[in-house]
Amino acid sequence: MEADGMTRALARMAAWRLAFTVPLLLAVTLGMFALAKASPFDPVRQYLGDRAVITSPEVMAQIRENWGLDRPVAEQYLTWLGNLVQGDLGDSRSMHRPVIEVIGERLGWTLLAVSCALVLMLVASLAVGALAAWRRDSWLDRLITGTAYANEAAPVFWVALLVIWLFAVRLQWLPPGGLTDPAATTLQPGDVLQHMILPVAVLAFSQSSWLLLFVRESLIATLREDFVLGARARGLRERTVVVRHALRSALLPFITLLGARIPELVTGAILVETVFSWPGVASASVQAALAADFPLLAALTLLATLAVVAGNLLADTAYVIADPRVRVLGVS
């Protein structure tokens, strides 16, 4: 019965999210076309670069006609939407390749870096936040919270550049960026692992501050609860009280907060991949924006939107599984 109730709750929540996702994606696509229309950048001139000065107006007009830019915006949108439904994302104007190929070869590297950063962020936030709550008002607590507030105020790209200067330039412990060494002819797991340490660490560190501070405040409040005081009265060790009793109860709101951080994780991935020259889809969005490559930029924007929706759905799913009261009350 319990499993059936959980399955129904999860299915109902997934159905509501799916019904919400379709109009959301339509609104995102409409917004993209509106911004592209209002943009002062000419995609044809961006495509030609310096050659735009010597290219005849007739040739430029022919390129616009080939790309369909001479048609009304509504017609362009409906054509693009119809191709999207059929799985045709168009061709990247800056990379001269089908968009689906560009995303296909880069998506795996982004998923690798983001997933590793997410795991590292979770583990570090829980461990360091619990340590700060356990040593509340000590010098260690003040050091941790002060570093967290300073990190939240620091731009991600600034932290990335600082890390490159320290660990790659001064200490020369790790490579400054890229996927492999420039002289490498094949991809070696050890080489890739060494190159991903800095970007993964920066991405995890830059997004962990509020999670860490939330764990600290939530755990401090939980340590005042009666069941925790009862556990201490029974003579349990302080570490057991914190880890097995207080921390478990303090983690439920943490799951929801984690889902709310997914958009910032996507934004942070864009900046980190750009600074570290990591060949993922996040850095490709910057290249597409600079080149006014609308087909690639539109596909990457939709992909980022789906990532945010999927991240929030996973967070809500974990909350339903972790807290039976959500299913009983029908909140999901």
SELUM-486532 format. One line per field, with one value per residue (C-alpha): chain; x, y negated, z negated; residue number from 0. Coordinates in nm, 2 decimals. Layout:
N
mol <- [A;...];
u <- [X;...];
v <- [Y;...];
w <- [Z;...];
seq <- [NUM;...];
// end
This chain:
332
mol <- [A;A;A;A;A;A;A;A;A;A;A;A;A;A;A;A;A;A;A;A;A;A;A;A;A;A;A;A;A;A;A;A;A;A;A;A;A;A;A;A;A;A;A;A;A;A;A;A;A;A;A;A;A;A;A;A;A;A;A;A;A;A;A;A;A;A;A;A;A;A;A;A;A;A;A;A;A;A;A;A;A;A;A;A;A;A;A;A;A;A;A;A;A;A;A;A;A;A;A;A;A;A;A;A;A;A;A;A;A;A;A;A;A;A;A;A;A;A;A;A;A;A;A;A;A;A;A;A;A;A;A;A;A;A;A;A;A;A;A;A;A;A;A;A;A;A;A;A;A;A;A;A;A;A;A;A;A;A;A;A;A;A;A;A;A;A;A;A;A;A;A;A;A;A;A;A;A;A;A;A;A;A;A;A;A;A;A;A;A;A;A;A;A;A;A;A;A;A;A;A;A;A;A;A;A;A;A;A;A;A;A;A;A;A;A;A;A;A;A;A;A;A;A;A;A;A;A;A;A;A;A;A;A;A;A;A;A;A;A;A;A;A;A;A;A;A;A;A;A;A;A;A;A;A;A;A;A;A;A;A;A;A;A;A;A;A;A;A;A;A;A;A;A;A;A;A;A;A;A;A;A;A;A;A;A;A;A;A;A;A;A;A;A;A;A;A;A;A;A;A;A;A;A;A;A;A;A;A;A;A;A;A;A;A;A;A;A;A;A;A;A;A;A;A;A;A;A;A;A;A;A;A];
u <- [0.00;0.28;0.46;0.14;0.08;0.43;0.40;0.07;0.21;0.52;0.31;0.08;0.37;0.54;0.22;0.17;0.53;0.50;0.19;0.37;0.69;0.52;0.39;0.71;0.92;0.69;0.73;1.10;1.11;0.89;1.12;1.42;1.28;1.16;1.51;1.67;1.44;1.53;1.90;2.12;2.36;2.33;2.39;2.50;2.77;2.87;2.90;3.11;3.33;3.59;3.47;3.14;3.32;3.40;3.09;2.84;2.49;2.35;2.55;2.45;2.08;2.12;2.26;1.96;1.73;1.90;1.87;1.51;1.59;1.40;1.07;0.83;0.92;0.60;0.68;1.04;0.92;0.67;0.92;1.18;0.92;0.81;1.17;1.23;0.93;1.08;1.42;1.59;1.78;1.93;2.30;2.54;2.65;2.96;3.08;2.95;2.81;2.46;2.35;2.27;2.63;2.77;2.55;2.61;2.99;2.99;2.71;2.89;3.18;2.94;2.75;3.07;3.19;2.85;2.78;3.12;3.08;2.73;2.85;3.14;2.91;2.67;2.94;3.13;2.82;2.69;3.03;3.15;2.80;2.76;3.11;3.03;2.70;2.88;3.15;2.91;3.06;3.41;3.69;3.64;3.27;3.35;3.61;3.37;3.08;3.30;3.45;3.10;2.97;3.28;3.25;2.89;2.98;3.27;3.20;3.26;3.50;3.71;3.74;3.83;4.11;4.24;4.26;4.44;4.69;4.76;4.76;4.85;5.08;5.25;5.25;5.23;5.04;4.76;4.70;4.53;4.26;4.15;4.07;4.42;4.77;4.83;5.08;4.85;4.71;4.47;4.24;4.38;4.16;4.44;4.51;4.14;4.10;4.39;4.25;3.90;4.01;4.02;3.70;3.50;3.64;3.57;3.21;3.14;3.30;3.12;2.78;2.81;2.79;2.42;2.39;2.66;2.50;2.16;2.28;2.45;2.14;1.90;2.12;2.16;1.78;1.74;2.00;1.75;1.47;1.34;1.44;1.80;1.80;1.66;1.94;2.20;2.03;2.06;2.43;2.49;2.81;2.79;2.90;2.62;2.37;2.47;2.51;2.24;1.97;1.99;2.15;1.89;1.60;1.76;1.82;1.46;1.44;1.80;1.66;1.43;1.70;1.92;1.66;1.65;2.02;2.01;1.97;2.28;2.47;2.39;2.50;2.82;2.90;2.89;3.14;3.36;3.38;3.46;3.75;3.89;3.84;3.64;3.47;3.12;2.78;2.80;3.10;2.95;2.66;2.91;3.06;2.71;2.61;2.93;2.88;2.50;2.46;2.09;2.02;2.29;2.20;1.83;1.90;2.13;1.88;1.61;1.86;1.94;1.56;1.50;1.80;1.65;1.30;1.45;1.67;1.37;1.16;1.44;1.46;1.08;1.09;1.36;1.15;0.84;1.05;1.22;0.92;0.60;0.40;0.42;0.23;-0.02;-0.11;-0.11;0.13;0.29];
v <- [0.00;-0.24;-0.17;-0.21;-0.55;-0.67;-0.56;-0.74;-1.05;-1.05;-0.98;-1.27;-1.50;-1.40;-1.45;-1.80;-1.89;-1.76;-1.97;-2.27;-2.20;-2.22;-2.58;-2.68;-2.56;-2.74;-3.06;-3.02;-2.97;-3.27;-3.48;-3.36;-3.47;-3.80;-3.87;-3.76;-4.00;-4.29;-4.21;-4.48;-4.21;-4.09;-3.71;-3.74;-4.00;-3.79;-3.49;-3.67;-3.85;-4.07;-3.95;-4.14;-4.47;-4.33;-4.11;-4.26;-4.33;-4.08;-3.80;-3.90;-3.91;-3.56;-3.43;-3.58;-3.42;-3.08;-3.11;-3.22;-3.55;-3.75;-3.59;-3.72;-3.63;-3.43;-3.22;-3.17;-3.06;-2.81;-2.66;-2.63;-2.48;-2.23;-2.12;-2.09;-1.85;-1.64;-1.63;-1.88;-2.14;-2.30;-2.37;-2.57;-2.88;-2.93;-2.57;-2.47;-2.15;-2.02;-2.14;-1.78;-1.68;-1.97;-1.90;-1.52;-1.55;-1.81;-1.70;-1.41;-1.63;-1.88;-1.60;-1.46;-1.79;-1.89;-1.55;-1.54;-1.90;-1.82;-1.52;-1.71;-2.01;-1.78;-1.60;-1.92;-2.12;-1.85;-1.77;-2.13;-2.27;-2.00;-2.07;-2.44;-2.37;-2.12;-2.38;-2.67;-3.01;-2.87;-3.01;-2.73;-2.81;-3.18;-3.08;-2.86;-3.10;-3.39;-3.20;-3.10;-3.46;-3.58;-3.30;-3.39;-3.75;-3.66;-3.61;-3.26;-3.36;-3.56;-3.25;-3.04;-3.29;-3.30;-2.92;-2.91;-3.17;-2.98;-2.61;-2.63;-2.93;-2.97;-2.62;-2.44;-2.15;-2.12;-2.22;-2.55;-2.42;-2.22;-1.85;-1.71;-1.84;-2.02;-1.76;-1.46;-1.27;-1.05;-1.08;-0.92;-0.88;-1.00;-1.30;-1.40;-1.34;-1.57;-1.85;-1.83;-1.87;-2.25;-2.32;-2.07;-2.21;-2.57;-2.48;-2.29;-2.55;-2.84;-2.68;-2.54;-2.85;-2.87;-2.50;-2.49;-2.78;-2.62;-2.29;-2.48;-2.68;-2.39;-2.16;-2.42;-2.45;-2.07;-2.03;-2.21;-1.97;-1.73;-1.41;-1.53;-1.63;-1.29;-1.12;-1.31;-1.22;-0.85;-0.90;-0.88;-1.02;-1.37;-1.26;-0.99;-1.25;-1.49;-1.24;-0.98;-1.19;-1.57;-1.57;-1.33;-1.54;-1.86;-1.73;-1.74;-2.11;-2.08;-1.87;-2.14;-2.40;-2.19;-2.19;-2.57;-2.58;-2.40;-2.72;-2.87;-2.55;-2.58;-2.94;-2.85;-2.58;-2.83;-3.05;-2.77;-2.59;-2.91;-3.01;-2.66;-2.59;-2.28;-2.14;-2.12;-2.25;-2.53;-2.69;-2.64;-2.87;-3.15;-3.09;-3.08;-3.41;-3.59;-3.46;-3.53;-3.16;-3.14;-2.77;-2.66;-2.91;-2.82;-2.45;-2.51;-2.74;-2.48;-2.22;-2.44;-2.49;-2.12;-2.07;-2.31;-2.15;-1.80;-1.90;-2.04;-1.73;-1.51;-1.72;-1.70;-1.33;-1.28;-1.49;-1.27;-0.95;-1.09;-1.24;-1.02;-1.31;-1.47;-1.18;-1.16;-1.53;-1.52;-1.81;-1.65];
w <- [0.00;-0.09;0.24;0.44;0.27;0.34;0.71;0.75;0.59;0.82;1.13;1.05;0.99;1.31;1.51;1.36;1.44;1.80;1.85;1.72;1.92;2.26;2.23;2.06;2.35;2.60;2.39;2.39;2.77;2.83;2.60;2.80;3.13;2.99;2.86;3.19;3.37;3.14;3.14;3.31;3.44;3.80;3.81;4.17;4.09;3.78;4.00;4.27;4.02;4.19;4.52;4.47;4.57;4.92;4.97;5.21;5.09;5.34;5.19;4.84;4.95;5.10;4.77;4.58;4.83;4.79;4.41;4.43;4.25;4.52;4.42;4.15;3.79;3.74;4.04;3.93;3.59;3.72;3.96;3.68;3.44;3.71;3.77;3.39;3.36;3.63;3.45;3.69;3.49;3.80;3.87;3.66;3.85;3.65;3.64;3.98;3.86;3.77;3.42;3.31;3.38;3.19;2.89;2.91;2.89;2.62;2.39;2.23;2.11;1.96;1.78;1.65;1.51;1.37;1.21;1.04;0.92;0.79;0.59;0.45;0.37;0.18;-0.02;-0.11;-0.20;-0.43;-0.60;-0.64;-0.73;-1.00;-1.13;-1.16;-1.35;-1.58;-1.66;-1.67;-1.77;-1.76;-1.55;-1.31;-1.27;-1.21;-0.95;-0.76;-0.76;-0.67;-0.38;-0.26;-0.26;-0.08;0.18;0.24;0.31;0.54;0.92;1.05;1.32;1.07;0.85;1.15;1.26;0.90;0.89;1.22;1.11;0.78;0.88;1.24;1.27;0.93;0.79;1.13;0.97;1.22;1.59;1.64;1.87;2.17;2.19;2.25;2.29;2.63;2.74;2.66;2.96;2.77;2.48;2.17;1.86;1.63;1.84;1.85;1.48;1.41;1.63;1.48;1.12;1.12;1.32;1.11;0.78;0.88;0.99;0.67;0.45;0.61;0.57;0.22;0.00;-0.06;-0.09;-0.35;-0.54;-0.52;-0.66;-0.95;-1.04;-1.00;-1.21;-1.48;-1.51;-1.51;-1.78;-2.01;-1.94;-2.22;-2.04;-2.02;-2.39;-2.47;-2.27;-2.46;-2.79;-2.70;-2.69;-2.32;-2.18;-2.04;-1.70;-1.70;-1.80;-1.53;-1.24;-1.31;-1.47;-1.41;-1.06;-0.91;-1.03;-0.90;-0.55;-0.42;-0.34;-0.20;0.09;0.20;0.17;0.39;0.66;0.65;0.71;1.04;1.25;1.08;1.14;1.51;1.52;1.32;1.57;1.86;1.69;1.56;1.90;2.07;1.84;1.83;2.21;2.12;2.44;2.31;2.43;2.17;2.33;2.67;2.57;2.53;2.87;3.02;2.86;2.97;3.33;3.33;3.41;3.35;3.43;3.19;2.92;2.94;2.90;2.61;2.44;2.46;2.33;2.03;1.96;1.97;1.73;1.48;1.51;1.47;1.18;0.99;1.07;0.93;0.61;0.56;0.63;0.37;0.12;0.18;0.12;-0.19;-0.36;-0.38;-0.51;-0.16;-0.01;-0.29;-0.27;0.11;0.14;0.45];
seq <- [0;1;2;3;4;5;6;7;8;9;10;11;12;13;14;15;16;17;18;19;20;21;22;23;24;25;26;27;28;29;30;31;32;33;34;35;36;37;38;39;40;41;42;43;44;45;46;47;48;49;50;51;52;53;54;55;56;57;58;59;60;61;62;63;64;65;66;67;68;69;70;71;72;73;74;75;76;77;78;79;80;81;82;83;84;85;86;87;88;89;90;91;92;93;94;95;96;97;98;99;100;101;102;103;104;105;106;107;108;109;110;111;112;113;114;115;116;117;118;119;120;121;122;123;124;125;126;127;128;129;130;131;132;133;134;135;136;137;138;139;140;141;142;143;144;145;146;147;148;149;150;151;152;153;154;155;156;157;158;159;160;161;162;163;164;165;166;167;168;169;170;171;172;173;174;175;176;177;178;179;180;181;182;183;184;185;186;187;188;189;190;191;192;193;194;195;196;197;198;199;200;201;202;203;204;205;206;207;208;209;210;211;212;213;214;215;216;217;218;219;220;221;222;223;224;225;226;227;228;229;230;231;232;233;234;235;236;237;238;239;240;241;242;243;244;245;246;247;248;249;250;251;252;253;254;255;256;257;258;259;260;261;262;263;264;265;266;267;268;269;270;271;272;273;274;275;276;277;278;279;280;281;282;283;284;285;286;287;288;289;290;291;292;293;294;295;296;297;298;299;300;301;302;303;304;305;306;307;308;309;310;311;312;313;314;315;316;317;318;319;320;321;322;323;324;325;326;327;328;329;330;331];
// end
